[in-house]
Every structure is written in C-alpha cells, then in structure tokens.
Amino acid sequence: MFTSASLDSAVRQGGVRCGDQPAQYAPAEAHGCGTSDPPLIRLDHPQVDLYCKLESSNITGSTKDRSAYAILTEAVEAGLVTSGTAVVESSSGNFAVSLAMLCRLLGAPFIPVIDPNINAQTERILRACCERVEKVDVRDGHGNLPARIDRVQQIRAEIPGAYWPNQYANPAAARGHFTFTGAELCADLPDVDYVFVGVGTGACLAGISQRVKRHRPGAKVIAVDAEGSVIFGGPAGRRRIPGIGSLIQPSLVKAAIVDEVVVVAEADTVRTCWQLLRRGLHAGGSTGSVLAAINTYFAGYHGPPPTVAFLCADRGSAYTDTIYNPRWVHEEFGIQISDADACVPIRAASN
C-alpha cells in the first residue's frame, strides 16, 4: 500500500529519480529535507544577541522544504496523492522547487504554474525536473498571482484527481513549521526573547509563532512584510523582490500569534543582503528584509541585549540577476553597491 511512510522512506533513503535514472543522495538527515535541524550561527550585532537559523541548508536550499514535506505527507495519508497523481501548484520560487524534488520521490508528476517574473535559474531547474511547466503571460496589476491561480484551476479541470497543495491556505504548511522549524528553534534557543519572521504565505509565521508562544509565552514574535504587500492591510504596490509579501491576505496569517509588524523597503533589503554577503553569508531577499527589520526595530536600543532569532530562508543564488547584480540594483533603486555600509560580521554560534 502507498502511504506517507513511502515518502518518508524515500526521502531518508535518497531514492530521488530524475527521468528513468535514480540519482542517489545522502540520507535526508544530512540535508534537512523537512525533518532535520539546520545549523544556527551567531551574528555580531551592536544591540542584541543575534542568531540566524540556516534554513538555506535544507536539501533544495530553502525553508519551503518544511511546508512541502508536511503538505505532501498529509495528502498521502489522506489518500489525495498516490504515485501517479498529478500535483499542480502556483509557484515561481522555492516552493515549486521543493515540490518538484519531493514529487520525484513519490513518482507523482508535478506541474508548476509560473509567471514571467521567475528568475532564469529557477525556471531552468523546474523545466529540468518537470515534464510540464505552465507559464502565464497575463499581468494582474502589480503581480501575476490571480492569473496563476486561474491556470491551476484550469489544469485541475483537465486532469481528473489532480491535487492542488494551495500553499497560501493549507494548514499542513503551518504544521510543518510548528513541528520542525519552530520546535528546533525553541530547542536551540530556549531563552529566546524575540523571533522575527518574514511573511509570504503565512505558513512559516503561523507555525513558528504558535510553537514559540507555547514554549515561551513572553517571547515576542515580530512579523516582517515588504512595502507594496497587502498582507497586513498596507496599500498594494510594485514589488521587485520575491520571497516576502503578497498581493493577497493569506488565510494562514490568521492563525499566527503576532506582537508587532515591521514593514521594510526593498532598497533596505538590498543593502542588507550585500552587507551579509560581505561577511560571508550569501542569503536570499527575505533574509535581508528580516535583518533590516531587526536593525530598524532595535536602532537606538541601549539596554541588556535580548536574544533575537530569525531565519535565513533561502540561498542567494536565485537572486544573482537581481539583488546581487550591481547594475540591476542601480537601475531599480539608484543605489551604488560600493556605498553599502559594512556591518553584521558573522561567527559560528558557540551553543
């Protein structure tokens, strides 16, 4: 019988298939595919005792492995996904890559629905792993999400039994972060005072906030959003950097326990990403946004340093043509990268 144990066993044994040829990987525990504990590093900071959880060390390079693993496991247990079930999802980023890899383990075809704003590297990965990739060309105001969701529904109508993970509304995504990411964070930093979490689908925020508040009720959870996002009621606007913010208000955010919200300008995201790069951490855009929020939140603080944690949600490799391209940065924001202040030196945590 095909069960969730099939996925768990395949992940742990590394039986990832690419076409008809199995490619053997190290056990999942070595990569953090949904179930292991990515490392923690300490970052020097003038006001706080700052820790960063390297979710970028997960098997596909992002924290989306957690939600993808949880969603597919629950779908298999419910009989919604078996080997051969078509999985269809709207994603032009990390979640699509996570699903593509895990669906290979299941032998389930994955059809990502992407938009014109996808970066070239991610599109190449998806086209290499998926027999079918759907790319919408309709722009909806400031983004493409409604067009992508419409295409998902069209494909589901075409393919009987096709499964839609629906990362913006599937509670399993939040449960993945509650069970794994949040629990690991609490175990690694039992006395954490603040946790800053970037918000896109709301799954990471919901799962981590619930776990942290259960473990340490007095800890504060700070949600970090981008200018132009409507998640917390702000006006919609143009956003250039994926990974944080949304043009919809995801239902999963309602399950989050949030003390405060900090909204970050994309120019500050870029500056902070470059500051991290110069100190040895090649991180994605949301990491820069969250660290920029921490810097703003604690600017001028002179009390005893609180213990603060945040996630490096993904690697910087997908942002080579944007955040880490000085010409693009100058054209979009008028920023000369040479002007970025050097700060936030990094050293290994001593835990």
HELIX and SHEET records of a PDB file:
HELIX    1   1 SER A    4  GLN A   13  1                                  10    
HELIX    2   2 ALA A   28  ALA A   30  5                                   3    
HELIX    3   3 GLU A   55  SER A   57  5                                   3    
HELIX    4   4 LYS A   64  GLU A   77  1                                  14    
HELIX    5   5 ASN A   94  LEU A  106  1                                  13    
HELIX    6   6 ALA A  120  CYS A  129  1                                  10    
HELIX    7   7 LEU A  145  GLU A  158  1                                  14    
HELIX    8   8 PRO A  171  GLY A  176  1                                   6    
HELIX    9   9 HIS A  177  GLY A  182  3                                   6    
HELIX   10  10 ALA A  183  ASP A  188  1                                   6    
HELIX   11  11 ALA A  203  HIS A  215  1                                  13    
HELIX   12  12 SER A  251  ALA A  255  5                                   5    
HELIX   13  13 GLU A  266  LEU A  277  1                                  12    
HELIX   14  14 GLY A  285  TYR A  297  1                                  13    
HELIX   15  15 GLY A  316  TYR A  319  5                                   4    
HELIX   16  16 PRO A  326  PHE A  333  1                                   8    
HELIX   17  17 ILE A  337  ASP A  339  5                                   3    
SHEET    1   A 2 GLY A  15  CYS A  18  0                                        
SHEET    2   A 2 GLN A  21  GLN A  24 -1                                        
SHEET    1   B 7 GLU A 260  VAL A 264  0                                        
SHEET    2   B 7 LYS A 220  ALA A 226  1                                        
SHEET    3   B 7 TYR A 194  GLY A 198  1                                        
SHEET    4   B 7 THR A 307  LEU A 311  1                                        
SHEET    5   B 7 ASP A  49  LYS A  53  1                                        
SHEET    6   B 7 LEU A  40  LEU A  43 -1                                        
SHEET    7   B 7 ILE A 346  ALA A 348 -1                                        
SHEET    1   C 3 VAL A  87  SER A  90  0                                        
SHEET    2   C 3 PHE A 110  ILE A 114  1                                        
SHEET    3   C 3 GLU A 134  LYS A 135  1                                        
END                                                                             
